[in-house]
């Protein structure tokens, strides 16, 4: 994707948590809505581009931010044992904050049987994430879960329903 700033759907994930779920979402959503409408950092940012600028621009322009949450999303730590989510420089947190500021729909995607988020466990800047309606992505029901997510995204961003690349 040459213009990484035009995607309607931004996939937010922690690389130490569920990167395969993020890749699955990218594959399925790109097939349904077109590559240009789905942002996944590893695919959407050109080699040599300043990633921080590309991430901020893309998240500020997205309609929907999908927050992929697995078992390690909240508890992943840095080399000093500090939770990543509590740090201002954490890109997962930064992207969520930017999406809220931009008025995007922020949708938690709970992977497997991960429990729902607790407001008290989150830093103040993203506590409202715990109150957002979530979708679940399960191994056994993956196809149905993906179809349900696609339907929800079409409801949030109706212009995507008319995309000629949609399956």
C-alpha positions, 0 to 999 in steps of 0.5 A, a space after each residue: 500500500 503506497 498511501 498508508 494513511 487512507 485505511 478505514 480499518 486500523 488493526 491495533 495489536 501487541 506483537 508479544 500477544 496475538 500477532 497471528 490474530 492480527 494477521 488473520 484479521 488483516 487477511 480476511 478484512 483485506 479480502 472483503 474490503 480491499 487492501 487499501 481499506 485495512 491498515 496493518 503496520 507490517 504490510 501498510 507502512 513502506 520500507 524506510 518510511 518513518 513508522 511513528 508518523 505513518 502510524 499516527 496519520 493512519 490511526 487519525 484517519 481511520 473509521 474503525 480501530 480494532 484492538 486485538 486483545 489476547 491473554 498477554 495484551 495487558 500483562 506484557 512487560 518491558 525489560 524492567 518488568 513494567 507493564 507496557 500498557 502503562 507506559 506513555 511510549 507504548 504504541 498500543 496505548 498511543 494508537 487507542 488514545 489517538 483513535 478516541 481523539 479522532 472520533 473513530 469507533 474503537 472495537 475490542 477484539 477478544 481472542 479466544 476466552 480472554 476475559 473482558 477488560 476491567 476499567 481498574 486494570 487500564 491506564 486512565 487515558 484508555 479506561 473507556 475501552 473496558 466499556 466498549 462493546 467487544 467482539 470475540 474471535 474464537 478458534 472453534 467459531 472463527 469463520 462465524 466470528 469473522 463474518 459477524 465482525 465484517 457485518 459490524 464493520 459494514 454497519 459502522 462504515 456503510 461505504 465499505 459495503 459498496 467496495 467492489 473488492 468485497 467478497 
